Amino acid sequence: MLRCCSIFRRSIPEVGMQVKSLIGATAALFTMLSAAAQAAGPVGVQVSGCWVRTMPATLPSSAYFTIKNDADTPVSLKDVDAPAFGMVMMHQTRSNGSTSRMVHVDAVGVPAHGTLKFAPGGYHVMLEQPKSALKVGTTIPLTLDFGADGKLDVQCELRPASASAH
């Protein structure tokens, strides 16, 4: 009988270590899957053609891109982050006859199976307070935040102030 009990005493710590290892591996897997889901962004959503109109010195620059939503449900762009700038805001240019003005927007919807363009004269991302000198021809990262649907990281080409949409 003692022999039987001594076997269990030896195997319980071994089983405990295996359970701890399994719990640790499971936690690591959930962490990786969560990070992958966040990095992947919304299912069926792609961002293309990202570019930044680079302005001299401390003048605000602006970012433009196209969001295509191939999913069956709409998504909403809630925020944009640009590590190269101290302040980032989404705006829409609105025309009223002979005048235009920029209006801050908190979120922009992209319909199911639809496309939304951030382009000169319309929606754009205002980039203020550059943290360092910007060099035309290089790229900077932007992170587009779709709230609970996830985030998408994009690279944006820096173009001169005279650049147009093409």
C-alpha positions, -999 to +999 in steps of 0.1 A: +000+000+000+028+024+008+043+016-026+011+026-043+008+059-024+044+067-031+038+064-068+009+088-066+030+112-046+056+112-072+032+116-101+011+144-086+039+170-089+046+158-124+009+161-134+008+196-117+038+207-139+021+194-170-011+212-161+008+244-155+026+241-188-007+235-206-023+265-190+007+287-199+006+274-235-031+281-238-027+316-224+001+323-249-020+310-278-050+332-268-026+362-266-012+355-301-046+349-316-059+382-301-029+401-314-033+385-348-070+394-350-063+430-340-034+433-366-056+418-393-083+444-388-119+440-401-126+410-422-130+420-459-116+455-455-086+468-474-069+501-475-050+512-506-033+542-522-023+559-490-003+591-494+005+622-475+006+657-488+037+670-471+037+706-461+067+728-452+078+734-416+049+733-391+020+736-415-005+707-412-002+679-437-030+656-448-034+619-455-055+603-482-064+567-490-092+544-502-111+520-479-128+491-497-153+470-476-161+436-493-178+424-461-216+419-457-217+444-429-207+481-427-177+492-408-168+525-392-134+542-391-132+556-356-097+569-353-063+572-370-029+572-354+003+585-370+034+581-348+052+607-369+028+635-358+017+649-325-019+655-335-041+635-358-078+642-367-103+631-393-119+660-412-144+665-441-142+695-464-177+709-469-185+734-496-213+760-493-215+778-525-183+798-529-168+789-495-154+757-481-146+747-446-132+717-428-154+699-402-140+675-376-156+640-378-156+615-350-162+584-373-167+577-409-189+548-421-180+524-450-210+506-463-211+468-469-196+461-503-188+498-506-158+521-510-149+553-492-122+576-505-103+601-484-093+625-511-085+662-516-117+682-513-135+655-492-126+634-462-090+636-451-068+629-421-053+662-408-017+656-395-003+683-373+028+688-352+054+666-371+078+651-347+107+653-372+114+665-407+095+647-433+112+636-465+093+634-498+096+599-514+097+580-481+068+564-462+053+568-428+029+544-410-007+551-402-030+529-380-066+529-389-089+520-360-122+504-367-132+501-331-143+465-321-137+454-357-099+459-353-071+480-366-052+481-400-017+493-404-008+510-437+023+527-452+017+561-467+040+577-493+051+612-486+045+635-516+052+671-522+028+699-512+019+703-549+008+667-553-028+659-564-048+627-561-029+609-588 
